[in-house]
Amino acid sequence: MAIRKSSLSKIKDLWINPRVRVVALIGLVVLVYMALAAGEKERAEIVKKILPPTKQVVLPVLRFQSVVAEAEKPVGANLWGIDRRTFNNFPKELPVYKVTRSGTPDLNYWRGKLGFSGEGRKESETRRLWVENDRILRIDTENNSLEYFIYPKEEAGEAVANTEILRQKAEESLISFGFFREVRDFILESTTFWETFGSERRPVSRLEDASEVTFSVAPYLENIPLLTGEGEVYPTKISLDRFGRVVEAVHYFSPVSLESGAKYKLKSAEMAQEQLTKGEGTIVAVRGAGLDRVTVNGLSLSTVSLAYILPAGGEETLQPVFVFSGIGSASTGEVGVTVYLPALEN
């Protein structure tokens, strides 16, 4: 008992010494840090096994169909009117998506999702039609289009008072229909008011004068629009009547699945300017020419945005692209142009 008290007394005397306390506390901190580091390493190993790190690879060169006569390419361009700070607002890097093609659209999925049954009626080799009560569904597997029509028989309560409520109902319907399941996001970009006369309709300027409201819908990835190879937003539209009921939905989809991969750096404004000057951009659309193929001798580009371009049949990656707009000097006069330039640095 005397020995135990003596030991405790010595420990107490040592602990009173400031130097001993500092050394002891440092040792305790080191032990705690080593324990945490060991646990963190173990957790990192587990995560590594579950989620193997994505690796950057050499990506295929993006190629687009030009609307400019082959003999006139390349066409040099300048970034006249574009504020270079626009490039600073773009992300520094973006992921590339692996594209897996699933062949023709899944008719059973869309038929079931929209509440139809049976095999439908074969209108052609690529088109099927379902008609049930006051609803019609048509799917064309050649151009990957879906048309859905509903003909409400009776009015339903009071008309919706503002566009925002109709917009919310349109978004809810698009989600329930399963549209844009490939890209997981969309934005209602524009609104058109219609006054209907039987099977005909004309645009009006106010909701109060409208019988139907149509929203144009754009798919998005990483808060960036997904465009076609011609620079157009996929023309998905949904129309509601004044009571908030869907009366029409037209959807163009791609039978692909997307898997996010590694991120890559984007080109700087200087690099983009250098490549455009060398004619490395592709003119994918010309407006106001009046011809299918035109001769363009020079470009002055005034706006730039980012987009993902849905790849053509043979491509296996979805990559970001700079979309430039401006004017060009053509054989027919001055024309509006849209130019694509791959946005990734490598």
Disulfide bonds with the S-S distance in Angstrom:
none
